[in-house]
Structures are given as C-alpha cells and as structure tokens.
C-alpha cells in the first residue's frame, strides 16, 4: 500500500524551507520549534483549559 502525500515536495517554497533548515544548528531548530509551540499550540491548550 503506497502512502499518499498531502503536498508536492518539489514545489519551490518547500525547497526554500528545506535549504534553510539544513543550514541551521540543532539548537536553532529546537528554539524555532519551541517558539512556534508557545505562540500557536499553547494558545489552543489555554483556550481548552478555560472551557473546562
């Protein structure tokens, strides 16, 4: 069974992001992930907690 992808990884904007990510250190990538989570995902959880 072949997996279906939701996007085409050959599009230019993904290639740009991939080349940027490949030049970054593990620390930088981890900090990006933490910043993204704090800005986006944490708000979702805070809203869920407020609903309870």
N, C-alpha and C positions, 0 to 999 in steps of 0.2 A: 504494500500500500504506500503510495507516494504522498508525502505531505504537501499540502497546498500553502503557498505563502500569500500573505496579505498585501505584499508590495513587491516591486521590482527593484532588486538591489543594484541594478545597473544605472539607475537614474542619477543625474548629476548631483543633486542635493545630498543624497546618501553617500556618494563617493567623497564629497567635500567633508562631511562629518567624519567619515571613516579615516580620511587622511589626517584630520585634526586630532582625532582620538589617538591615533598611532604615534603621534609625536609627543604625547603628554606622559608624565610620570604616573605611577600608580597612586601616589598621594594626591595629585591634582584630580585624577578621575574619581577618587573616593570623595574628595571635597565637593566636586560637582554633583555627585550622587546625593550626598548629604544635603547640600543646599537645595537641590530640586525637591527632595523629600520634605524638607522643612517648609518650603514655600507652597508646595502643591498638595502633597499627601497628608501632611499634618492638619491642614485646614479641614479636610474631609473627615478625619477622625474626630477633630474637635467638634464639628457640627453633629456628628453621630452621638457623641457623648452628651451634648446639650439636649438632644431629643429624648434621651433616656430619663 
